Amino acid sequence: MKLREIITITGLPVFVASLCCLSPLILVLFGLSTVSFASSLADTLYGEYKWIFRGIGFLSLATATFFYLKRKKGICTINEAKKRRQEILNTALIVLIAGVIGYVFFLYVVVHYAGVLAGVWD
């Protein structure tokens, strides 16, 4: 797999999984919320609902991988999947590892420092 394909597959799922902390930041940056409300909302979403966001992100990652294998690789039937089982497993493992690394980097580095610069959390 090429790096561009990996980023294409994992980009949207990482964004969706990071919405627990990204959405309060977006509200502040667009002027729709105060900093104190956004901080409270981020605490609530990350504290109580982070596993829901992570689950939805994982489901979207699995869906993106399925459509990648179906459309780009042409694996449409069960017989074709049996023949190319190793390729499917390798692709799924690469995408899962890249998704986890992308999620950790995006949420704990990019979103965190953007929130610190915006004054949402210190």
Summary of the structure (lengths in Angstrom):
residues: 122
radius of gyration: 17.4
end to end distance: 38.8
largest distance: 55.7
contacts: 354
relative contact order: 0.18
helix: 84%
strand: 0%
